[in-house]
Amino acid sequence: MTQWFNDSMTKFRIDILTIFPDFFRGPLDYGIVRRARETGLVEINIHDLRAFTKDKHRTVDDRPFGGGEGMVLKPEPIFECLESFGDVASREARLAPGSNQSVILLSAQGRRLDQTLAAELSGLSQKAMGRIVLICGRYEGVDERISEHLADREISIGDYVLSGGELGAAVIVDTVTRLIPGAVGNQNSTRQESFTESSTTARTKLAGDAPSSTCGSGGLLDYPHYTRPADFRGMAVPEVLVNGNHDQIRNWRRKTALAKTLRNRPDLLEQVALTAEDKELLDEIKMNEAKPA
């Protein structure tokens, strides 16, 4: 019987529907996800769809109507597995504002996973009886009636095709779990990572803190990180990081984050709110890159 904790200790539940339950023996047994399970922050249950078949061969797929290549996962095992829980809200209730549950179909046709969506899903953990259900597709796909009448959203982890949804489900579990308050030892670290949105006001407020509390990425890529030794095989840590000047460190970190974003993901610069100082730093970066070597 599932035990639910109240207030700040509410246990978040994740259910995974799959035809390969053993796949998850590794991904759920290490690091932050394991600690979150052991400390009661999250409960993760794996459900074998073959247990909800009726024939002796435990058939979960069939040929597509209309012809075509590959096989399609049948709707019956998926519907019956979800219905066996007995406490999943209706699709209409899950689509309503303020819902504490979401049933997600892993699909190449779904919304692409990003940090904003991960934070949205993690937010369900702060609601009473918060829960997500992950349906792992396989083969050529899943019967469309799953998307139309059972799942309330479809998610893809990237613009490529995987053999099945298990890898995607493991990625979602990790990205969502680490954002649950208490899952990461220093929760501030999750607000300073690549893609994490933060306001200019929040960045300004941190101006007087220690350099470890440098502004959040604000939707940019994260700044470079270094640790001991300060000189490794002739490769030295930037002097600014060891001189103890917090203001210079913050400036360097913001500038290098902007430079890395400009180099690797320039599209992000069009999506974030840049301060006047950010724009000056970008102009300086572009000017330096334009200089002949």
Buried (B, 14 or more C-beta within 10 A) or exposed (E): EEEEEEEEEBBBBBBBBBBBBEBBEEBBEEEBBEBBBEEBBBBBEBBBBBEBBEEEEBBBBEEBEEEEEEBBBBBBBBBBBBEEEEEBBEBEEBEEEEBBBBBBBBBBEBEEBEBEBBBEBBBBBBBEBBBBBBBBBBBBBBBEEBBEEBBBBBBBBEEEEBEBBBBBBBBBBBBBBBBBEBBBEEEEEBBBEBBBBBEBEEBEEBEEEEBEBBBBBBBBBBBBEEEEEEEEEEEEBEEBBEEEEBEBBBBBBBBBBBBBBBEEBEEBBEEBEBBEEBEEBBEEBEEEEEEEE
